[in-house]
Amino acid sequence: MKPESAEYSLAGIVTHSGDTEGGHYIAHALNYIDNQWYLFDDSVTRQISEDEINKKEAYLLFYVRSSYKRQKEREEISKRVEAVSRPLTPNPNPNPNPNPNWRRYLGL
């Protein structure tokens, strides 16, 4: 059995502002589905650039182990997320009540 790769990719960062008496933490994470970085600050979530990430002074770093198997799993999850995230195709029949006897079926 071939050993897995020992390569790691940065997946998240926590930054801290303040001092040892108190402060504030902000999380930054890479979404592997759209390959974009996001900032999570209390009730605020927004997309940020990789350049912004590179300028951060990290308090904590999170890494994920890279492997062919994990990449394939991520691709499969991405496909499933895309499938359920797509807008529904419009009904080719614009009539909301396709059965002419719908009132009778509802007891109206």
C-alpha positions as CSV (number, residue, x, y, z in Angstrom):
1,M,0.0,0.0,0.0
2,K,1.4,3.3,-1.0
3,P,1.7,5.9,1.8
4,E,-0.4,9.0,1.6
5,S,1.2,12.3,0.8
6,A,2.3,14.4,3.7
7,E,1.5,17.7,2.0
8,Y,-0.8,20.2,3.8
9,S,-2.9,23.1,2.6
10,L,-3.9,26.1,4.7
11,A,-7.7,25.8,5.4
12,G,-8.3,28.4,8.1
13,I,-6.9,31.2,10.2
14,V,-7.9,32.8,13.5
15,T,-6.8,36.4,14.2
16,H,-6.9,38.1,17.5
17,S,-7.0,41.8,18.3
18,G,-6.5,43.1,21.8
19,D,-4.2,42.1,24.6
20,T,-4.0,39.3,27.2
21,E,-6.7,41.0,29.3
22,G,-9.3,40.7,26.5
23,G,-9.8,41.1,22.8
24,H,-11.7,39.8,19.8
25,Y,-11.2,36.8,17.6
26,I,-12.1,36.6,13.9
27,A,-12.1,33.4,11.8
28,H,-11.1,33.1,8.2
29,A,-11.8,29.9,6.3
30,L,-11.3,28.5,2.8
31,N,-14.4,27.1,1.2
32,Y,-13.1,24.2,-0.8
33,I,-16.3,24.1,-2.9
34,D,-15.8,27.5,-4.5
35,N,-12.2,27.9,-3.5
36,Q,-12.8,31.3,-1.9
37,W,-11.8,32.7,1.4
38,Y,-14.5,33.9,3.9
39,L,-14.3,36.1,7.0
40,F,-16.5,35.2,10.0
41,D,-16.7,38.1,12.5
42,D,-19.7,37.7,14.9
43,S,-22.8,38.2,12.8
44,V,-20.8,39.3,9.7
45,T,-19.7,36.9,7.0
46,R,-18.1,38.1,3.8
47,Q,-15.8,36.9,1.1
48,I,-12.2,38.1,1.2
49,S,-9.3,37.9,-1.2
50,E,-6.3,35.7,-0.8
51,D,-4.2,38.8,-0.7
52,E,-6.1,39.9,2.5
53,I,-5.4,36.5,4.0
54,N,-1.7,36.8,3.2
55,K,-1.5,40.1,5.2
56,K,-3.1,38.7,8.4
57,E,-1.1,38.0,11.5
58,A,-2.4,34.7,12.5
59,Y,-3.2,33.6,16.1
60,L,-4.1,30.1,15.0
61,L,-3.6,28.3,11.7
62,F,-5.6,25.3,10.5
63,Y,-4.3,22.9,7.8
64,V,-5.8,20.0,6.0
65,R,-3.8,17.1,4.7
66,S,-3.8,16.9,0.9
67,S,-4.4,13.6,-0.8
68,Y,-5.8,12.3,-4.0
69,K,-8.6,10.5,-2.1
70,R,-9.6,13.6,-0.2
71,Q,-9.6,15.7,-3.4
72,K,-11.9,13.2,-5.0
73,E,-14.2,13.2,-2.0
74,R,-14.3,17.1,-2.1
75,E,-15.1,17.0,-5.8
76,E,-18.0,14.6,-5.2
77,I,-19.4,16.8,-2.4
78,S,-19.1,19.8,-4.7
79,K,-21.1,18.1,-7.4
80,R,-23.8,17.2,-4.9
81,V,-23.9,20.7,-3.5
82,E,-24.2,22.2,-7.0
83,A,-27.0,19.7,-7.8
84,V,-29.1,20.8,-4.9
85,S,-28.2,24.4,-5.2
86,R,-29.3,24.8,-8.8
87,P,-32.6,26.7,-9.3
88,L,-35.5,24.4,-10.1
89,T,-36.4,24.2,-13.8
90,P,-39.6,26.1,-14.6
91,N,-42.7,24.1,-15.0
92,P,-43.4,23.8,-18.8
93,N,-47.1,24.1,-17.9
94,P,-47.6,27.6,-16.6
95,N,-51.1,26.7,-15.4
96,P,-50.8,26.4,-11.6
97,N,-53.8,24.1,-11.6
98,P,-53.2,21.6,-14.4
99,N,-56.2,19.5,-13.6
100,P,-59.4,21.2,-14.6
101,N,-61.3,19.5,-11.8
102,W,-58.9,20.8,-9.1
103,R,-61.7,22.6,-7.2
104,R,-63.8,19.4,-6.9
105,Y,-60.8,17.5,-5.6
106,L,-60.3,20.1,-2.9
107,G,-64.0,20.1,-2.0
108,L,-64.6,23.6,-3.3
